[in-house]
Amino acid sequence: MMHTADMLKAFARHRGNAIVVPGRGGRHWVDLTARPGLDVPLGDPAMGGHACFALGLALARPEKKVILFDSEGDLLMGLGTLVTIAEQKPANFYHFLIDNGCYATTGGQPVPNADKVAYDVIARGAGYPRAFAFGELDEFSANLEQILSEPGPVFVALKVVAEIENAPIGRRRRWQTRTRDQVISDLRKELRIGD
């Protein structure tokens, strides 16, 4: 298994000017490789909605790569999103799933059947033309450039070490520095909505 921070460092070398929706890996993303004009951290309130949001960005900005770092907890709240993404076929959409086997942000409760779920197989079954799974950093790093050179939608399941947060949510360091309204305002400006 790999650590989320190490995986994100390996990814950062290949990101280019892609729009990144950091999802559950957000706190690491902000600490390690954030690029404020290109990152769209939604924070914890969006649990279950990251994939839909990232799909919307990919459809609105077809000239830009859109990269989502989802979690298995988020994905399990809306598995139907996979078939919608597959049907829409956004060639610029790269869906990375951070699978730690538990709900780490709410205390580490285990994800049901966590050791037996093959998320890459589920994505392929939903219609993703390309789906991969990695549990080791070296193998992931060696294949990442090729994966990002292929047209989307692409799904990549990543098995990572669980990093459980047991502090009450109100006492945790906030990694999301913009309010929901600021994120929406910034997106409207970027997409030139309301001009």
C-alpha positions in Angstrom: 0.0 0.0 0.0 1.0 3.6 -0.5 0.6 6.8 1.5 -1.7 9.4 0.1 0.9 12.2 0.4 3.5 10.1 -1.5 0.9 9.3 -4.2 0.0 13.0 -4.6 3.7 14.0 -4.8 4.2 11.5 -7.6 1.1 12.8 -9.4 2.1 16.5 -9.1 5.0 16.0 -11.5 2.5 15.1 -14.2 -0.4 17.4 -13.5 0.4 20.2 -16.0 -2.4 22.8 -16.1 -5.2 20.4 -15.2 -8.0 21.4 -13.0 -7.9 19.3 -9.9 -10.8 18.5 -7.5 -8.9 17.2 -4.5 -11.9 15.5 -2.7 -10.9 13.6 0.4 -7.2 13.9 -0.3 -7.6 17.7 0.0 -5.7 18.4 3.1 -2.6 16.7 1.6 -3.2 18.4 -1.7 -3.2 21.9 -0.1 -0.2 21.1 2.0 1.9 19.6 -0.9 1.0 20.9 -4.4 -1.9 23.3 -4.4 -2.3 25.7 -7.3 -5.1 28.1 -6.3 -6.2 29.1 -9.8 -6.6 25.5 -10.9 -7.7 23.7 -7.7 -11.3 23.3 -6.6 -11.4 22.0 -3.1 -15.0 21.4 -2.1 -14.3 20.3 1.5 -16.2 17.8 3.7 -19.7 19.0 3.1 -19.6 17.7 -0.5 -19.3 14.0 0.5 -20.8 11.9 -2.2 -20.9 14.8 -4.7 -17.3 15.2 -5.8 -17.6 13.0 -8.9 -20.8 14.8 -10.2 -19.1 18.2 -9.6 -15.9 17.1 -11.4 -18.0 15.7 -14.3 -19.7 19.1 -14.6 -16.4 20.8 -14.8 -15.1 18.4 -17.4 -18.2 19.0 -19.6 -18.0 22.8 -19.1 -14.3 22.9 -19.9 -13.6 20.3 -22.5 -10.2 22.0 -23.5 -8.8 21.3 -19.9 -8.0 18.1 -18.2 -10.1 17.6 -15.1 -8.7 15.4 -12.4 -10.7 14.1 -9.4 -9.2 12.6 -6.3 -12.3 10.8 -5.0 -12.6 8.4 -2.0 -14.4 5.0 -1.8 -16.7 6.4 0.9 -17.7 9.2 -1.5 -18.1 6.9 -4.5 -20.2 4.4 -2.5 -22.7 7.2 -1.7 -23.4 7.7 -5.4 -22.3 4.7 -7.5 -24.8 5.7 -10.2 -22.4 8.6 -11.0 -20.1 6.1 -12.7 -22.6 5.2 -15.4 -23.4 8.8 -16.0 -19.7 9.6 -16.5 -19.3 6.6 -18.7 -22.3 7.7 -20.8 -21.1 11.3 -21.2 -17.6 10.1 -22.2 -15.7 13.2 -21.2 -12.3 12.7 -22.9 -10.7 15.2 -20.5 -11.9 13.4 -17.2 -9.5 11.4 -15.0 -11.1 9.8 -11.9 -8.6 8.7 -9.2 -10.1 6.8 -6.3 -8.3 6.9 -2.9 -9.3 3.7 -1.2 -8.2 3.4 2.4 -10.8 0.9 3.4 -12.5 3.1 6.0 -14.4 6.3 6.6 -11.2 8.1 7.9 -12.7 11.6 8.4 -15.5 10.4 10.7 -13.3 8.2 13.0 -12.2 5.2 10.9 -15.4 3.1 10.7 -14.7 0.2 8.2 -16.2 0.4 4.7 -18.3 -2.7 4.2 -16.6 -5.5 2.3 -13.5 -3.2 1.9 -11.0 -5.9 1.2 -13.0 -7.6 -1.5 -14.2 -4.6 -3.6 -12.5 -4.1 -7.0 -13.4 -0.6 -7.9 -11.6 -0.7 -11.2 -13.9 -3.7 -12.2 -17.0 -1.7 -11.1 -15.9 1.3 -13.2 -15.3 -1.0 -16.2 -18.6 -2.6 -15.7 -20.2 0.9 -15.6 -18.7 1.7 -19.0 -15.4 3.4 -18.3 -13.2 2.4 -21.3 -10.0 2.4 -19.2 -9.7 1.4 -15.6 -6.7 0.6 -13.5 -5.8 -0.4 -9.9 -2.6 0.1 -8.0 -1.5 -0.7 -4.5 2.2 0.1 -4.8 3.7 3.6 -5.4 6.4 2.4 -7.8 4.0 0.7 -10.1 1.6 3.7 -10.0 4.4 6.2 -10.7 5.7 4.1 -13.6 2.3 4.0 -15.3 1.0 7.5 -14.5 2.3 9.4 -17.6 0.8 6.8 -19.9 -2.5 6.9 -18.1 -2.7 10.7 -18.3 -1.9 10.6 -22.0 -4.9 8.5 -22.9 -8.4 10.0 -23.5 -10.9 9.8 -20.7 -12.9 8.9 -19.0 -10.2 7.0 -17.1 -10.6 5.5 -13.7 -7.7 4.7 -11.4 -8.2 2.9 -8.0 -5.4 3.5 -5.5 -5.1 1.4 -2.4 -3.6 3.7 0.4 -2.8 3.4 4.1 -5.7 4.7 6.3 -5.0 8.0 8.1 -7.8 8.3 10.6 -8.9 11.7 12.0 -10.3 11.3 15.5 -10.4 15.0 16.5 -13.9 16.5 16.5 -14.5 18.2 13.1 -14.7 21.6 14.7 -11.2 21.3 16.1 -9.5 20.1 12.9 -7.2 22.4 10.9 -9.2 23.7 8.0 -7.6 23.0 4.6 -10.4 24.6 2.6 -9.6 28.3 2.6 -12.5 29.6 0.6 -16.2 29.5 1.5 -18.7 27.8 -0.7 -19.9 31.1 -2.1 -16.3 32.1 -2.9 -15.7 28.8 -4.8 -18.9 29.4 -6.8 -18.0 33.0 -7.5 -14.5 32.0 -8.6 -15.9 29.3 -10.9 -18.4 31.7 -12.4 -15.5 34.1 -13.2 -13.4 31.3 -14.7 -16.3 30.0 -16.8 -17.4 33.6 -17.6 -21.0 32.9 -16.4 -23.1 35.9 -16.2 -21.1 38.0 -18.7 
